[in-house]
Amino acid sequence: MNNDQKLPVYQLFIPPVNLKELRRDIWCNDPLPAKLTINRKKLDIDIVYRGSHIRGFQKKSYNVVFYKPNTFRNAKEVHLNAEYKDKSLLRNKLSLDFFTDIGTLSPKSQFVFLNLNGKDEGIYLELESVDEFYLKNRDLPKGSIFYAVDGDANFSLMSDLDKGIKKSLEMGYQKKCGSAKDELYLQELIIQINTISRADFEREIVNYVDVEKYLRWLAGVIFTQNYDGFVHNYALYRNGDTGLFEMIPWDYDATWGRDVNGKVMEEDYVGIEGFNTLTARILDVRAFRVRYQRLLKGILNTRFNVKHMKPIIQGMHDQISPYVSKDPYIKDNKKTFDNEPDFILKFIESRAKYIKGRLHKLD
C-alpha cells in the first residue's frame, strides 16, 4: 500500500449479546459469530480476543476467522492488532517489513481503521496468519508450521518455565498445520540440536536446519532487539521439499528501543550472540559465526542505518498520522506519537554503533 492512500475502514459488528460474552471472560478462546464489512463487502466471521498479556488492555486485539465465505483474499483468518503499548504504532510492521527486506520469511501487514458497532476503535495493524495459506500465497512447498507459544520453545531439553527436564519435546509449540508425522520431525529436531557432538555439529545440523536462513532470522532479531524473539514470537516452518526447518518472526511490537510495556530498552540490552540453545550451538561453529558476522556487516551497510530507515519510518508515520485524532485510545497523546520516529532513529544509530563495536567477538 502506498503511504498516500487512505487506510481501509473495517466495520465490525458484534451482536451485543456476543460482545457482552467476549467481555465477560477475556481469556476465553471460543470464537463468537460477528460480521465484518470491508469495502462494502459483508463477511460472516468468527471472532475472539487474541494475545496473552495484551488481552487485559483497554484496546483489544482480535483474531478473525472467515466463515462465509470461508476464505477472503486468499486467507482463512487474519489478526487485528491494537499495538496498544507501542507509542508509535509502527514497531510491529516496521520489524516484519525489515525481516522481509533482509531476506527472511515474514508475515505481510497493513494498517486499517477499525469501527466496532458504529463506534471508532482506531488504528489497527492487520497481520497475515502464518498457516497453509501463507505458504500457498508465496508458492512455498507444503510443510508443517508450529507456533512458539511460550518460553519452552527454546530448542532445549530443559524447560524455561518449570526449570526441569521437559515432559515432552513439543512443549512450547502449538501445531498450526501439518500431520502427526510432522510432530515427530519436530521432536527429532530438538533431540538432534541437543545431542549431536560438538565435533559433528557443523556437518550434521544442516540436515535439520536451514542454517543460512536461521542466521538471517537471528540478524533480524538482533537488529530489532526483540528480547523475547529467541524463545517466543516466532513460527517454525518445515519445508516439505528440503526437509529443513526455517524461522518466521511474529509479534514484534516490543522492539526498536522499547519493551513490552513501552518503556525504554537501552541499545545494549541484547548482545549480538543472542540466546537459546540452537543459536549458541550454531555460533559455536566458526564457519557459521563468520558467515553471521558477514551478514551483520552487510545489513549494517545497506539496511540498518538512518539513511535507509528514515524514509520508511516517516512514510508509515505520515500514513497513519491523520487517523490519530480519531483513535479514542491515543488521540490525547499525539505529541508522543509524533516524537516516536526520532526516538526510533536515535535507537537505530546507537544500536548500530553497539553492534559494530562487538563484531570482533565473532572472529
C-alpha positions as CSV (number, residue, x, y, z in Angstrom):
1,M,0.0,0.0,0.0
2,N,1.3,3.5,-0.9
3,N,1.6,5.9,2.0
4,D,-0.6,8.5,0.3
5,Q,-3.5,6.1,0.2
6,K,-6.2,6.2,2.9
7,L,-6.5,3.5,5.4
8,P,-9.1,0.8,4.7
9,V,-12.0,1.1,7.1
10,Y,-13.1,-2.1,8.7
11,Q,-16.6,-2.1,10.1
12,L,-17.0,-4.8,12.7
13,F,-20.4,-5.7,14.1
14,I,-20.5,-8.0,17.1
15,P,-24.1,-8.6,18.3
16,P,-24.4,-7.0,21.8
17,V,-25.1,-10.4,23.4
18,N,-21.9,-11.8,21.9
19,L,-19.9,-8.7,22.8
20,K,-21.1,-9.0,26.4
21,E,-19.9,-12.6,26.4
22,L,-16.5,-11.7,24.9
23,R,-16.0,-9.0,27.6
24,R,-17.3,-11.3,30.4
25,D,-14.3,-13.6,30.0
26,I,-11.4,-12.1,28.0
27,W,-9.4,-15.3,28.3
28,C,-12.0,-17.5,26.6
29,N,-10.8,-18.8,23.3
30,D,-14.2,-19.9,22.0
31,P,-14.9,-17.8,18.9
32,L,-18.3,-16.0,18.6
33,P,-20.2,-15.0,15.4
34,A,-19.9,-11.5,14.1
35,K,-19.9,-9.5,10.8
36,L,-17.2,-7.6,9.1
37,T,-17.7,-5.1,6.3
38,I,-14.7,-4.2,4.1
39,N,-15.2,-2.0,1.0
40,R,-18.9,-2.7,1.2
41,K,-18.3,-6.5,1.1
42,K,-20.1,-8.1,4.0
43,L,-18.4,-11.1,5.6
44,D,-19.7,-13.5,8.2
45,I,-16.8,-14.2,10.7
46,D,-16.0,-15.8,14.0
47,I,-14.1,-13.6,16.4
48,V,-12.1,-13.9,19.6
49,Y,-9.7,-11.7,21.5
50,R,-6.0,-12.6,20.8
51,G,-2.7,-12.4,22.6
52,S,-1.7,-13.2,26.2
53,H,-0.9,-10.1,28.4
54,I,-2.4,-7.8,25.8
55,R,-5.9,-9.1,26.4
56,G,-6.1,-7.0,29.6
57,F,-5.6,-3.7,27.8
58,Q,-8.4,-1.3,27.0
59,K,-7.9,-1.5,23.3
60,K,-8.4,-5.2,22.4
61,S,-6.7,-7.2,19.6
62,Y,-8.8,-9.7,17.6
63,N,-8.4,-12.9,15.8
64,V,-10.8,-13.0,12.8
65,V,-11.7,-16.3,11.1
66,F,-13.7,-16.1,7.9
67,Y,-16.9,-18.2,8.0
68,K,-18.9,-17.1,5.0
69,P,-17.2,-17.0,2.6
70,N,-14.7,-19.3,4.4
71,T,-11.7,-17.5,2.7
72,F,-11.2,-13.9,1.9
73,R,-8.2,-12.5,-0.1
74,N,-6.7,-16.0,-0.1
75,A,-6.7,-16.2,3.7
76,K,-8.9,-18.1,6.2
77,E,-8.0,-15.8,9.1
78,V,-6.3,-12.6,9.9
79,H,-5.2,-10.9,13.1
80,L,-6.1,-7.3,14.1
81,N,-3.5,-6.0,16.5
82,A,-4.2,-2.9,18.6
83,E,-0.5,-2.2,19.2
84,Y,-1.7,-0.6,22.4
85,K,1.6,-0.2,24.3
86,D,3.6,1.0,21.3
87,K,3.6,4.8,21.4
88,S,4.4,4.9,17.6
89,L,2.0,2.1,16.5
90,L,4.8,1.4,13.9
91,R,7.1,-1.2,15.5
92,N,5.4,-4.4,14.6
93,K,5.0,-3.5,10.9
94,L,8.5,-1.9,10.8
95,S,10.0,-5.1,12.2
96,L,8.2,-7.6,10.0
97,D,8.9,-5.5,6.8
98,F,12.6,-5.3,7.9
99,F,12.7,-9.1,8.1
100,T,11.3,-9.3,4.6
101,D,13.8,-6.7,3.4
102,I,16.8,-8.8,4.7
103,G,15.6,-11.9,3.0
104,T,13.7,-13.7,5.8
105,L,10.1,-15.1,5.6
106,S,7.8,-12.7,7.4
107,P,4.0,-12.1,7.5
108,K,2.5,-9.2,5.5
109,S,0.7,-6.5,7.3
110,Q,-1.2,-3.3,6.7
111,F,-2.7,-0.5,8.8
112,V,-6.5,-0.4,8.9
113,F,-9.0,1.8,10.8
114,L,-11.5,-0.2,12.8
115,N,-15.1,0.7,13.7
116,L,-16.9,-1.5,16.2
117,N,-20.7,-1.4,16.4
118,G,-20.7,2.1,15.0
119,K,-18.0,3.4,17.3
120,D,-14.4,4.2,16.3
121,E,-11.9,1.8,17.8
122,G,-9.0,3.4,16.0
123,I,-5.8,2.4,14.1
124,Y,-5.1,-1.4,13.9
125,L,-2.4,-3.5,12.2
126,E,-3.9,-6.3,10.2
127,L,-1.5,-9.2,10.2
128,E,-1.4,-12.2,7.9
129,S,-1.8,-15.5,9.6
130,V,1.2,-17.9,9.2
131,D,-0.5,-21.1,8.0
132,E,-1.0,-23.3,4.9
133,F,-2.4,-20.2,3.0
134,Y,0.7,-18.3,3.9
135,L,2.7,-21.0,2.2
136,K,0.4,-21.2,-0.8
137,N,0.3,-17.5,-1.4
138,R,4.1,-17.5,-1.7
139,D,4.3,-20.7,-3.8
140,L,6.3,-22.2,-1.0
141,P,6.5,-26.0,-0.7
142,K,3.8,-27.5,1.6
143,G,5.0,-28.2,5.1
144,S,4.3,-28.0,8.8
145,I,4.1,-24.9,10.8
146,F,4.4,-24.7,14.6
147,Y,3.8,-21.6,16.7
148,A,6.2,-20.9,19.5
149,V,3.6,-20.1,22.2
150,D,5.8,-19.7,25.3
151,G,9.3,-19.8,26.7
152,D,9.6,-23.5,26.3
153,A,10.2,-23.1,22.6
154,N,13.9,-22.6,23.5
155,F,15.3,-25.6,21.5
156,S,16.4,-27.1,24.7
157,L,15.7,-30.3,26.6
158,M,15.2,-28.2,29.7
159,S,12.0,-26.2,30.4
160,D,12.3,-22.4,30.7
161,L,9.1,-22.4,32.7
162,D,9.4,-25.4,35.0
163,K,13.2,-25.3,35.3
164,G,13.4,-29.1,34.9
165,I,13.6,-31.6,32.0
166,K,10.7,-31.1,29.6
167,K,7.9,-33.6,29.9
168,S,7.5,-33.7,26.2
169,L,9.7,-32.3,23.4
170,E,6.9,-30.4,21.8
171,M,6.5,-28.2,24.9
172,G,6.3,-24.6,23.9
173,Y,4.8,-25.3,20.5
174,Q,1.3,-25.4,19.0
175,K,0.8,-27.1,15.6
176,K,-0.8,-24.7,13.2
177,C,-0.7,-27.1,10.2
178,G,0.8,-30.4,9.5
179,S,0.4,-34.1,10.4
180,A,1.2,-36.3,13.4
181,K,4.4,-37.3,11.5
182,D,5.4,-33.6,11.5
183,E,5.3,-33.7,15.3
184,L,7.9,-36.5,15.1
185,Y,10.1,-34.3,12.9
186,L,9.9,-31.5,15.5
187,Q,10.9,-33.9,18.3
188,E,13.8,-35.2,16.2
189,L,15.0,-31.6,15.6
190,I,15.0,-30.9,19.4
191,I,16.9,-34.2,20.1
192,Q,19.5,-33.5,17.4
193,I,20.2,-29.9,18.5
194,N,20.9,-31.2,22.0
195,T,22.7,-34.5,21.3
196,I,24.9,-34.0,18.1
197,S,28.5,-33.9,19.3
198,R,30.5,-30.7,19.0
199,A,32.8,-32.4,16.5
200,D,29.9,-33.4,14.2
201,F,27.6,-30.4,14.7
202,E,28.7,-28.3,11.7
203,R,28.3,-31.3,9.3
204,E,25.1,-32.7,10.9
205,I,22.9,-29.7,11.8
206,V,22.5,-28.7,8.1
207,N,20.3,-31.9,7.7
208,Y,17.7,-30.4,10.0
209,V,18.0,-26.6,9.9
210,D,18.4,-24.2,7.0
211,V,21.4,-22.5,8.7
212,E,21.7,-19.6,6.2
213,K,18.1,-18.7,6.8
214,Y,18.4,-19.1,10.5
215,L,21.3,-16.7,10.6
216,R,19.3,-14.1,8.6
217,W,16.5,-14.5,11.1
218,L,18.9,-14.2,14.0
219,A,20.3,-11.0,12.5
220,G,16.7,-9.6,12.3
221,V,16.1,-10.4,16.0
222,I,19.4,-8.8,17.0
223,F,18.9,-5.6,15.0
224,T,15.3,-5.0,16.1
225,Q,16.4,-6.1,19.7
226,N,13.4,-8.3,20.4
227,Y,14.3,-9.8,23.8
228,D,11.5,-12.4,23.6
229,G,12.4,-13.3,20.0
230,F,14.7,-16.2,20.8
231,V,12.3,-18.4,22.7
232,H,8.9,-17.0,21.7
233,N,7.5,-14.7,18.9
234,Y,8.3,-17.0,16.0
235,A,6.8,-19.7,13.9
236,L,8.8,-22.8,12.8
237,Y,8.2,-23.9,9.2
238,R,9.5,-27.3,8.0
239,N,9.9,-27.0,4.2
240,G,8.4,-30.2,2.7
241,D,10.8,-30.2,-0.2
242,T,14.1,-29.7,1.7
243,G,13.0,-31.2,5.0
244,L,14.7,-28.3,6.7
245,F,13.3,-26.0,9.4
246,E,13.1,-22.2,8.9
247,M,12.1,-19.4,11.3
248,I,9.3,-16.9,10.7
249,P,9.1,-13.8,13.1
250,W,5.8,-13.0,14.9
251,D,4.6,-10.2,17.2
252,Y,7.4,-7.7,17.1
253,D,5.9,-4.7,18.9
254,A,8.5,-4.8,21.7
255,T,11.4,-3.6,19.5
256,W,13.3,-0.6,18.2
257,G,14.2,0.6,21.7
258,R,11.0,-0.1,23.7
259,D,9.9,-3.2,25.7
260,V,6.5,-4.9,26.0
261,N,5.3,-2.1,28.3
262,G,6.5,0.7,26.0
263,K,9.4,1.5,28.4
264,V,12.9,2.4,27.0
265,M,15.1,-0.6,26.3
266,E,18.7,0.6,26.1
267,E,20.6,-0.3,22.9
268,D,22.9,-2.8,24.7
269,Y,20.1,-4.8,26.3
270,V,20.5,-7.8,24.0
271,G,24.0,-9.0,23.0
272,I,24.9,-9.8,19.4
273,E,25.2,-13.6,20.2
274,G,21.5,-13.7,21.3
275,F,20.4,-16.7,23.3
276,N,18.7,-20.1,23.1
277,T,20.3,-23.5,22.7
278,L,20.2,-23.6,18.9
279,T,21.8,-20.1,18.5
280,A,24.5,-21.0,21.0
281,R,25.4,-24.2,19.2
282,I,25.4,-22.6,15.7
283,L,27.6,-19.7,16.8
284,D,29.9,-22.2,18.4
285,V,30.9,-23.3,14.8
286,R,33.5,-20.8,13.4
287,A,32.3,-21.1,9.8
288,F,28.7,-20.2,10.8
289,R,29.9,-17.5,13.1
290,V,32.0,-15.8,10.4
291,R,29.0,-16.1,8.0
292,Y,26.8,-14.4,10.6
293,Q,29.4,-11.7,11.1
294,R,29.5,-11.0,7.4
295,L,25.6,-10.9,7.3
296,L,25.6,-8.3,10.2
297,K,28.2,-6.1,8.4
298,G,26.2,-6.2,5.1
299,I,22.9,-5.4,6.8
300,L,24.5,-2.5,8.7
301,N,25.8,-1.1,5.5
302,T,22.7,-1.4,3.4
303,R,19.6,-1.7,5.7
304,F,20.1,-0.9,9.4
305,N,21.1,2.7,9.2
306,V,19.3,6.0,9.4
307,K,19.7,6.9,5.7
308,H,17.8,3.7,4.7
309,M,15.3,3.6,7.5
310,K,14.3,7.2,7.9
311,P,12.0,7.5,4.7
312,I,10.4,4.1,5.6
313,I,9.6,5.2,9.2
314,Q,8.5,8.6,8.1
315,G,6.3,7.2,5.4
316,M,4.5,4.8,7.8
317,H,4.1,7.6,10.3
318,D,2.6,10.0,7.7
319,Q,0.2,7.3,6.5
320,I,-1.5,6.8,9.9
321,S,-1.0,10.3,11.4
322,P,-4.3,11.7,10.0
323,Y,-6.2,9.0,11.9
324,V,-4.6,9.5,15.4
325,S,-7.2,12.2,16.3
326,K,-10.0,9.6,15.6
327,D,-8.4,6.9,17.7
328,P,-10.0,7.2,21.2
329,Y,-7.1,5.4,22.8
330,I,-4.2,7.6,21.6
331,K,-5.8,10.9,20.4
332,D,-4.6,12.7,23.6
333,N,-1.1,11.5,23.0
334,K,-0.5,13.0,19.5
335,K,2.7,14.7,20.7
336,T,4.2,11.5,21.9
337,F,3.2,9.7,18.7
338,D,4.9,12.5,16.7
339,N,8.1,12.2,18.7
340,E,8.5,8.4,18.2
341,P,10.1,8.4,14.7
342,D,13.0,10.4,16.1
343,F,13.2,8.1,19.1
344,I,13.4,5.1,16.7
345,L,16.0,6.7,14.5
346,K,18.2,7.5,17.6
347,F,17.8,3.9,18.6
348,I,19.0,2.7,15.2
349,E,22.0,5.0,15.4
350,S,23.0,3.8,18.9
351,R,22.2,0.1,18.3
352,A,24.2,0.1,15.0
353,K,27.1,1.6,16.9
354,Y,26.8,-1.0,19.6
355,I,26.7,-3.9,17.1
356,K,29.6,-2.6,15.1
357,G,31.7,-2.3,18.3
358,R,31.1,-6.0,19.0
359,L,31.5,-7.6,15.6
360,H,35.1,-8.6,16.6
361,K,33.7,-11.0,19.1
362,L,32.5,-13.2,16.2
363,D,36.1,-13.6,14.8
